[in-house]
C-alpha cells in the first residue's frame, strides 16, 4: 500500500459539544451548496444541530436550509460543523441508495471548475475548456425557470466565455437519452447527444486492497497529493499529454485527492486520481501505457485508491466510464463496481 500525506481534512479547532463529546470544525468543508450539519449553541446554553444545504457563509454567520426552514447560526455559536453525504433515496447500501441527482452533486465536488453559476438546481460550470465535466451545465433538479429560458441562459453563459454551450444530462441507465425533459427540449433545438457515459458505484468494503493485487516484477507504486511530472506526462487529455493550467487547477480541486502512479525503471507506466468527499471516494484519470496493458496495473490503481478512501473513512466509491468502452466496463465490473445511472452531453448545434 502506498504512503501519502493527508491533505484536505485539516482540523481548524476542537471544542466541547453536547454530551461532553469533542467535535472538530471542518472549515474547508463549509462550501455553499454542500449538505452540512452544524452543531450550534442555543441562547439557553443547550446545543442543536442544523442539517441541510449550506445556503450562505461568511465571517459572521452560516445559513443552513433545513427541512423545517432556514436556520441562521452566528459563527460565535458554532460548536462543530462538517459536510455530510446526501440522504438515501431508497433502501440499500449507501452506494446503491443514493439518488441520481444527489450522486451527480457529490461527483461535481470532486471535479470543481474555476467558475460556477447556479440556475436553480442547474450548475453552469467553466474551466477554460478542460473536460466536459468542468465545462458544461449540469442539469439536476429544476432550473427555476421555463426550459426555454434555461437553455437561453446556458447559451449566453458559455458564449460570453468563448466556450461551446454544453449540457450534462443524467438519466436512468435503462432509459434512452431523450427520456429526461431537458434532453427532449435540447434535442428539439438541434443539440446533439455526445459522449454517453455510465456512472458505476461500489461499497468500499467490497473492493480489494493493494495487498491483494500484486504488482508485476520490477514495478513499484507511489502516490502524492499533487501530480508530478511523470503523472502528468502519462495522463491523456484529448489525445495529448499537455494539461493546460486550468486542467491542473481542476485536478486538485476536490476536498482531498491522491495521484497514484506505477513506475518501472524510472518511468511512469500507469496513473490514476483518487478524490474524496464525505462518505465517498472517486476514481478518475485512469491511464495505462499501451506497452503495459493487461498486466493488472489498472486493478492495482483501483486497489490503492480504495485503501486511501477507506483510510479517510469513506464507505462508497464511484467512477465514470464511456458506455462504449467495453474493456474498462468489464474491468470495473470484475473489481466490484455496478452501474448506478448514466449521463450524456447535449452540444449546441453551432459548436
Backbone torsions as a table, in degrees:
resi	resn	phi	psi	omega
1	UNK	NA	138.0	-177.6
2	UNK	-73.3	156.0	176.4
3	UNK	-114.0	120.1	179.1
4	UNK	-133.9	155.3	177.1
5	UNK	-74.6	149.5	176.5
6	UNK	-73.1	145.8	174.3
7	UNK	-146.0	151.6	174.9
8	UNK	97.8	-55.7	-174.5
9	UNK	-95.5	83.0	-177.9
10	UNK	-109.1	115.9	179.9
11	UNK	-58.4	129.9	178.1
12	UNK	-88.9	-34.7	178.7
13	UNK	-174.6	150.6	179.0
14	UNK	-113.4	135.5	-179.3
15	UNK	-135.3	169.1	177.5
16	UNK	-92.6	127.8	178.6
17	UNK	-106.4	-169.4	-179.3
18	UNK	-59.9	142.7	178.7
19	UNK	78.8	7.3	177.7
20	UNK	76.5	9.4	-179.5
21	UNK	-83.7	141.2	177.2
22	UNK	-79.0	138.7	179.0
23	UNK	-127.7	158.6	-179.3
24	UNK	-117.3	135.0	174.9
25	UNK	-90.2	111.2	-179.2
26	UNK	-96.6	80.9	-173.6
27	UNK	-57.9	-37.9	-176.6
28	UNK	-67.2	-17.3	179.5
29	UNK	-88.3	-6.1	-177.2
30	UNK	-85.6	70.9	-178.7
31	UNK	-102.8	130.2	179.2
32	UNK	-55.4	130.9	-177.5
33	UNK	100.9	-17.2	179.9
34	UNK	-78.2	153.5	172.9
35	UNK	-86.6	124.4	-172.3
36	UNK	-134.1	163.8	167.6
37	UNK	-125.1	128.8	-177.8
38	UNK	-122.0	112.6	174.1
39	UNK	-86.4	127.7	-175.4
40	UNK	-139.4	155.9	-178.5
41	UNK	-82.7	134.8	177.1
42	UNK	-93.8	164.0	-177.9
43	UNK	-56.9	-30.0	-178.4
44	UNK	-84.5	4.0	178.3
45	UNK	94.9	-11.7	176.4
46	UNK	-79.5	-179.3	-178.2
47	UNK	-127.5	155.0	178.4
48	UNK	-143.7	157.8	178.3
49	UNK	-109.7	133.6	172.5
50	UNK	-106.5	114.5	-178.2
51	UNK	-113.7	123.4	178.7
52	UNK	165.0	-160.3	-178.3
53	UNK	-85.6	133.5	177.5
54	UNK	-75.6	108.8	-175.2
55	UNK	-87.0	-28.2	-179.5
56	UNK	-160.4	152.7	179.1
57	UNK	-155.8	128.4	173.1
58	UNK	-144.8	-167.4	-176.6
59	UNK	-71.8	-12.3	-176.3
60	UNK	-102.7	-38.2	-175.6
61	UNK	-156.3	163.3	172.2
62	UNK	-113.6	140.8	177.7
63	UNK	-118.2	117.5	-177.1
64	UNK	-115.1	125.4	175.8
65	UNK	-89.2	107.4	-177.8
66	UNK	-102.2	176.8	178.4
67	UNK	-64.3	-23.2	-178.9
68	UNK	-99.8	5.0	179.5
69	UNK	123.9	-171.0	-175.3
70	UNK	-84.2	133.5	177.9
71	UNK	-118.6	125.2	177.5
72	UNK	-105.1	126.3	-176.5
73	UNK	-122.1	121.1	175.1
74	UNK	-66.1	139.4	179.1
75	UNK	-53.9	-36.4	-178.3
76	UNK	-66.4	-18.9	-178.7
77	UNK	-97.9	-1.8	-178.7
78	UNK	-73.6	125.0	176.8
79	UNK	-97.9	-34.8	-179.9
80	UNK	-163.0	151.8	179.4
81	UNK	-159.6	140.5	177.0
82	UNK	-160.5	161.7	172.6
83	UNK	-80.1	151.2	179.8
84	UNK	-132.8	156.2	179.4
85	UNK	-64.2	160.9	177.1
86	UNK	-66.8	156.7	180.0
87	UNK	-72.9	153.2	178.6
88	UNK	-70.6	148.9	176.2
89	UNK	-98.2	-16.3	-178.8
90	UNK	-151.4	171.6	177.9
91	UNK	-72.6	153.1	176.8
92	UNK	131.1	-178.0	178.1
93	UNK	-64.2	153.8	-176.2
94	UNK	-53.0	-39.3	-177.1
95	UNK	-71.5	-16.7	177.7
96	UNK	-101.2	-32.3	-173.6
97	UNK	-81.1	-21.0	-178.5
98	UNK	-64.1	139.8	179.1
99	UNK	-75.0	164.1	-179.1
100	UNK	-61.4	-51.5	-179.1
101	UNK	-62.7	-39.2	-179.5
102	UNK	-65.4	-41.1	178.2
103	UNK	-68.8	-36.7	176.1
104	UNK	-61.0	-38.6	177.8
105	UNK	-66.1	-38.3	176.2
106	UNK	-61.2	-50.2	-176.1
107	UNK	-62.9	-33.8	-179.7
108	UNK	-62.3	-28.8	179.0
109	UNK	-79.4	-8.0	176.8
110	UNK	-92.9	-8.7	-174.4
111	UNK	-146.2	65.9	-171.3
112	UNK	-78.3	140.2	178.0
113	UNK	-82.5	173.5	173.6
114	UNK	-69.1	-32.9	-174.5
115	UNK	-137.1	138.1	177.1
116	UNK	-139.6	130.3	175.1
117	UNK	-126.4	126.4	-178.6
118	UNK	-90.4	138.3	174.1
119	UNK	-123.0	91.9	-169.6
120	UNK	61.5	-127.6	176.4
121	UNK	-82.6	-14.0	-180.0
122	UNK	-72.6	147.1	177.8
123	UNK	-118.1	116.6	177.2
124	UNK	-94.2	118.7	-169.6
125	UNK	-123.9	142.2	178.1
126	UNK	-143.1	138.9	179.1
127	UNK	-151.9	51.5	175.4
128	UNK	64.6	18.0	178.0
129	UNK	88.7	1.2	-178.5
130	UNK	-80.0	105.1	178.0
131	UNK	72.2	147.3	176.6
132	UNK	-64.8	-34.9	-178.3
133	UNK	-60.0	-36.0	-177.9
134	UNK	-95.2	-0.2	-177.0
135	UNK	-136.1	49.0	178.6
136	UNK	-149.2	158.9	174.0
137	UNK	-86.5	120.2	179.8
138	UNK	-85.3	111.6	-174.2
139	UNK	-89.6	80.5	174.4
140	UNK	-118.6	147.1	-177.3
141	UNK	66.3	-154.4	179.9
142	UNK	-105.1	140.8	176.7
143	UNK	-74.4	-7.9	178.9
144	UNK	81.2	-0.5	177.2
145	UNK	-140.0	164.6	175.4
146	UNK	-54.9	148.9	-175.7
147	UNK	-57.4	-36.8	178.5
148	UNK	-60.0	-40.8	178.0
149	UNK	-69.3	-36.3	178.7
150	UNK	-63.4	-43.7	179.1
151	UNK	-61.7	-42.8	179.0
152	UNK	-61.8	-39.0	178.8
153	UNK	-66.1	-39.0	177.3
154	UNK	-64.1	-46.1	179.0
155	UNK	-57.8	-44.5	-178.5
156	UNK	-66.0	-42.6	-178.3
157	UNK	-58.4	-49.6	-175.2
158	UNK	-78.3	-33.7	177.5
159	UNK	-62.7	-41.1	179.1
160	UNK	-63.1	-23.4	-178.3
161	UNK	-103.5	7.4	178.5
162	UNK	68.4	27.2	-178.9
163	UNK	-116.2	149.6	177.0
164	UNK	-68.4	129.0	177.0
165	UNK	-60.2	131.4	-175.6
166	UNK	-147.6	139.2	179.3
167	UNK	-125.7	129.5	174.4
168	UNK	-90.9	123.3	-175.1
169	UNK	-118.3	105.6	175.9
170	UNK	-77.1	153.2	177.8
171	UNK	-164.0	165.9	177.5
172	UNK	-60.7	144.2	-176.4
173	UNK	-62.5	-29.9	-178.4
174	UNK	-93.9	9.1	178.1
175	UNK	-102.7	149.9	178.1
176	UNK	-71.3	162.2	-177.7
177	UNK	-63.9	-19.0	179.4
178	UNK	-93.1	6.3	-176.7
179	UNK	-66.8	-46.2	-178.6
180	UNK	-69.5	146.7	-179.4
181	UNK	-58.0	-43.2	178.2
182	UNK	-59.3	-37.8	179.6
183	UNK	-65.0	-40.5	179.3
184	UNK	-65.5	-41.1	178.7
185	UNK	-62.9	-44.5	-178.8
186	UNK	-69.5	-38.8	178.1
187	UNK	-61.6	-39.6	179.5
188	UNK	-64.6	-23.7	179.3
189	UNK	-94.7	4.8	176.3
190	UNK	90.0	10.5	178.1
191	UNK	-76.7	124.2	-176.0
192	UNK	-84.0	147.4	174.4
193	UNK	-75.5	141.0	-176.6
194	UNK	-147.3	146.3	172.7
195	UNK	52.1	61.2	174.6
196	UNK	-61.2	131.1	-170.8
197	UNK	-134.9	144.5	175.7
198	UNK	-105.7	140.7	172.6
199	UNK	-103.5	124.6	-178.6
200	UNK	-116.7	144.0	-179.6
201	UNK	-130.5	163.9	178.4
202	UNK	-156.3	155.5	169.4
203	UNK	-79.4	128.3	-178.5
204	UNK	-59.6	-31.3	-179.8
205	UNK	-64.7	-20.9	-178.3
206	UNK	-92.0	-9.5	-178.0
207	UNK	-87.3	141.6	179.3
208	UNK	-67.1	150.7	174.8
209	UNK	-92.0	171.6	-177.0
210	UNK	-59.7	-33.8	-178.3
211	UNK	-62.9	-23.2	-178.4
212	UNK	-92.2	-2.0	-177.4
213	UNK	-127.6	86.0	-176.9
214	UNK	-67.4	151.3	176.7
215	UNK	-87.2	152.9	173.1
216	UNK	-62.8	155.5	178.5
217	UNK	-56.7	137.0	177.9
218	UNK	90.9	-6.6	-179.2
219	UNK	-103.5	149.8	174.0
220	UNK	-136.9	164.9	-177.3
221	UNK	-125.9	145.2	179.0
222	UNK	-145.3	161.9	178.6
223	UNK	-151.2	155.8	-179.8
224	UNK	-154.2	159.2	-179.2
225	UNK	-74.8	-8.0	175.4
226	UNK	-134.8	151.1	-179.2
227	UNK	-74.4	135.4	175.8
228	UNK	-92.1	-177.4	-176.4
229	UNK	-63.0	-37.4	179.3
230	UNK	-65.7	-41.3	178.3
231	UNK	-62.9	-50.2	-178.4
232	UNK	-64.7	-30.8	-178.8
233	UNK	-68.7	-26.9	-179.2
234	UNK	-94.6	-30.1	-178.0
235	UNK	-61.2	126.4	-178.2
236	UNK	-99.7	122.3	175.5
237	UNK	-121.2	110.4	-178.2
238	UNK	53.7	41.3	174.1
239	UNK	80.2	4.0	-179.7
240	UNK	-125.3	159.9	179.5
241	UNK	-96.5	0.3	-177.9
242	UNK	-89.4	106.2	177.4
243	UNK	-88.6	122.0	-178.1
244	UNK	-69.9	164.6	179.3
245	UNK	-53.7	-40.6	178.2
246	UNK	-61.4	-35.7	179.1
247	UNK	-65.4	-40.2	179.0
248	UNK	-64.5	-35.3	178.1
249	UNK	-67.7	-41.1	179.6
250	UNK	-64.3	-39.9	-176.9
251	UNK	-61.6	-28.2	-179.0
252	UNK	-112.6	30.6	-172.5
253	UNK	-93.3	-10.5	-177.8
254	UNK	-76.4	173.0	175.3
255	UNK	-57.6	-37.4	177.1
256	UNK	-157.5	150.1	176.7
257	UNK	-150.3	158.7	175.8
258	UNK	-133.3	138.2	179.2
259	UNK	-110.4	107.8	-174.8
260	UNK	-97.7	140.7	178.8
261	UNK	-142.6	144.3	172.7
262	UNK	-103.1	130.7	-175.1
263	UNK	-119.2	138.3	174.1
264	UNK	-135.2	122.2	179.3
265	UNK	58.2	34.4	179.2
266	UNK	83.0	-0.8	-179.3
267	UNK	-110.8	133.6	176.5
268	UNK	-75.5	123.8	-174.8
269	UNK	-116.6	-7.1	177.6
270	UNK	-158.9	141.8	-178.9
271	UNK	-141.2	158.5	171.7
272	UNK	-160.7	159.9	177.9
273	UNK	-119.6	130.8	171.1
274	UNK	-108.6	145.3	179.4
275	UNK	-138.6	157.6	-173.0
276	UNK	-132.3	146.8	167.5
277	UNK	-148.0	168.4	-175.6
278	UNK	-52.1	117.5	177.3
279	UNK	85.5	-13.2	-171.4
280	UNK	-129.0	149.4	167.1
281	UNK	-127.3	137.9	179.4
282	UNK	-111.3	148.4	178.1
283	UNK	-117.5	119.7	178.5
284	UNK	-138.6	171.1	172.0
285	UNK	55.4	42.0	177.0
286	UNK	-79.6	124.5	-178.0
287	UNK	-146.3	131.9	176.6
288	UNK	-125.1	131.6	178.2
289	UNK	-56.5	140.9	-177.1
290	UNK	-53.9	-34.9	-178.0
291	UNK	-72.4	-11.1	-174.9
292	UNK	-122.7	16.8	179.3
293	UNK	-76.4	159.0	-179.3
294	UNK	63.4	31.1	176.4
295	UNK	-120.4	10.4	177.3
296	UNK	84.1	10.5	-176.1
297	UNK	-71.0	-40.5	178.6
298	UNK	-62.9	-38.7	178.4
299	UNK	-64.1	-37.8	177.6
300	UNK	-67.7	-38.6	177.5
301	UNK	-60.2	-44.1	177.5
302	UNK	-59.5	-42.1	-178.7
303	UNK	-65.9	-39.6	178.5
304	UNK	-62.6	-44.1	-179.3
305	UNK	-68.7	-35.6	176.4
306	UNK	-61.9	-43.9	177.7
307	UNK	-61.9	-43.2	179.4
308	UNK	-61.2	-43.5	179.2
309	UNK	-65.4	-42.9	178.4
310	UNK	-61.5	-38.9	179.6
311	UNK	-63.7	-25.1	179.5
312	UNK	-91.5	0.0	178.1
313	UNK	90.4	6.7	177.7
314	UNK	-70.8	153.0	179.0
315	UNK	-120.9	-13.6	-176.8
316	UNK	-132.4	154.3	178.8
317	UNK	-131.9	151.1	175.5
318	UNK	-138.1	159.8	170.2
319	UNK	-153.4	164.9	178.3
320	UNK	-123.3	136.6	-176.9
321	UNK	-141.1	139.4	178.1
322	UNK	-58.7	134.4	-178.1
323	UNK	-57.2	-32.5	-177.0
324	UNK	-82.2	-7.7	-176.0
325	UNK	-87.3	81.2	-175.4
326	UNK	-62.5	-36.8	-178.3
327	UNK	-64.7	-46.4	179.4
328	UNK	-66.4	-39.5	178.7
329	UNK	-61.0	-40.9	178.9
330	UNK	-65.5	-41.6	178.4
331	UNK	-60.1	-49.8	-176.8
332	UNK	-66.9	-36.8	177.9
333	UNK	-63.9	-41.4	179.9
334	UNK	-70.4	-22.0	179.1
335	UNK	-82.0	-14.7	178.3
336	UNK	124.1	0.8	179.4
337	UNK	-87.5	148.6	176.2
338	UNK	-134.7	154.4	-177.1
339	UNK	-67.5	130.1	176.2
340	UNK	-100.3	-51.3	176.8
341	UNK	-161.3	-174.4	-178.3
342	UNK	-131.5	165.5	169.7
343	UNK	-152.2	162.8	173.5
344	UNK	-148.5	167.8	176.8
345	UNK	-101.2	149.2	167.4
346	UNK	-112.4	126.1	-173.1
347	UNK	-113.7	134.2	-178.8
348	UNK	-54.8	139.0	-177.8
349	UNK	-60.7	-20.7	179.3
350	UNK	-90.4	0.1	-176.7
351	UNK	-76.7	NA	NA
